[in-house]
C-alpha cells in the first residue's frame, strides 16, 4: 500500500488524511487551502466551504476566515462579506479596516 493515503471522515463530516511527515491526522480542506496559499494557516483561522459542501475541497471553494466572521456567515447572514462580516458588499470590494466586532483587520 505504498503511496496511498489513509483517509477517513470525522464525526463532523469532514475528510481527514494521515500525514506521515507530521504523524497526525489533518483536515483535507485545511491542507488544500494551505497549499493554494503557499503557507501554513494559523490555528485561529477557520476554513469555510463557500458552497457549504464539506466534500468539495477545491481551492476555489475554500476561504480562510476569522472565527467571528465565520460564525456570522453560518448563523446570521450567509451573504456577509468574508473579510469583515458586514452585509452589502463582497470581500473583493471590502475596504473596511475593522471587522463587524470591532477587531482591526490586518493586511
C-alpha positions as CSV (number, residue, x, y, z in Angstrom):
1,X,0.0,0.0,0.0
2,X,2.9,2.3,-0.5
3,X,1.8,5.7,-1.9
4,X,-1.8,5.5,-0.7
5,X,-3.1,7.9,1.9
6,X,-5.1,6.8,4.8
7,X,-8.3,8.7,4.6
8,X,-11.4,8.9,6.9
9,X,-14.3,11.2,7.7
10,X,-14.5,12.7,11.2
11,X,-17.6,12.9,13.4
12,X,-18.4,16.4,11.9
13,X,-18.4,15.1,8.4
14,X,-15.0,16.5,7.2
15,X,-12.5,14.4,5.3
16,X,-9.1,13.8,7.0
17,X,-5.9,12.1,5.9
18,X,-3.0,10.8,7.8
19,X,0.1,13.0,7.2
20,X,3.1,10.7,7.6
21,X,5.5,13.7,7.8
22,X,3.7,15.2,10.8
23,X,2.5,11.9,12.0
24,X,-1.1,13.0,12.7
25,X,-4.5,13.3,11.0
26,X,-5.0,16.5,9.0
27,X,-8.2,18.1,7.7
28,X,-8.2,17.9,3.9
29,X,-9.8,21.2,3.3
30,X,-7.3,23.0,5.6
31,X,-4.3,21.4,3.8
32,X,-5.8,22.3,0.4
33,X,-6.1,25.9,1.3
34,X,-2.6,26.0,2.8
35,X,-1.2,24.5,-0.4
36,X,-3.2,27.1,-2.5
37,X,-1.8,30.0,-0.4
38,X,1.7,28.5,-0.1
39,X,1.8,28.8,3.6
40,X,0.6,27.1,6.8
41,X,-2.5,28.6,8.3
42,X,-2.6,29.7,12.0
43,X,-4.9,27.6,14.1
44,X,-7.0,30.7,14.7
45,X,-8.1,30.7,11.0
46,X,-11.3,28.8,10.2
47,X,-11.6,27.3,6.7
48,X,-15.1,27.9,5.2
49,X,-16.6,25.9,2.3
50,X,-18.3,28.6,0.2
51,X,-20.9,26.2,-1.2
52,X,-21.4,24.5,2.2
53,X,-20.5,21.1,0.7
54,X,-17.9,19.6,3.1
55,X,-16.7,17.2,0.4
56,X,-16.0,19.9,-2.1
57,X,-12.4,20.7,-1.3
58,X,-11.4,22.6,-4.4
59,X,-9.3,25.7,-3.6
60,X,-11.9,27.9,-5.4
61,X,-14.5,26.7,-2.8
62,X,-12.4,27.4,0.3
63,X,-11.7,30.7,2.1
64,X,-9.9,31.3,5.4
65,X,-12.0,33.3,7.9
66,X,-11.7,34.9,11.3
67,X,-13.8,32.8,13.7
68,X,-16.2,35.7,14.4
69,X,-16.9,36.3,10.7
70,X,-17.3,32.5,10.2
71,X,-20.0,32.4,12.9
72,X,-21.8,35.4,11.3
73,X,-21.9,33.6,7.9
74,X,-23.2,30.4,9.4
75,X,-25.7,31.7,12.0
76,X,-26.8,35.2,11.0
77,X,-26.0,36.3,7.4
78,X,-24.9,33.8,4.8
79,X,-24.3,36.7,2.3
80,X,-22.0,38.6,4.7
81,X,-18.5,39.8,3.5
82,X,-15.9,37.1,4.1
83,X,-13.4,39.8,5.2
84,X,-15.3,42.0,7.6
85,X,-18.6,40.2,8.3
86,X,-20.8,43.1,7.1
87,X,-23.6,42.9,4.5
88,X,-24.0,44.9,1.4
89,X,-20.7,44.2,-0.3
90,X,-18.4,41.3,-1.3
91,X,-14.9,40.6,0.1
92,X,-13.1,41.7,-3.1
93,X,-14.7,45.1,-2.7
94,X,-14.2,45.4,1.0
95,X,-12.3,48.5,2.3
96,X,-13.2,48.0,6.0
97,X,-10.4,48.5,8.5
98,X,-12.2,46.6,11.3
99,X,-14.4,43.5,11.5
100,X,-18.0,43.8,12.5
101,X,-17.0,43.0,16.1
102,X,-14.5,45.9,16.1
103,X,-11.3,43.9,15.7
104,X,-8.7,45.5,13.4
105,X,-8.2,43.8,10.1
106,X,-4.5,43.1,9.4
107,X,-3.2,43.2,5.9
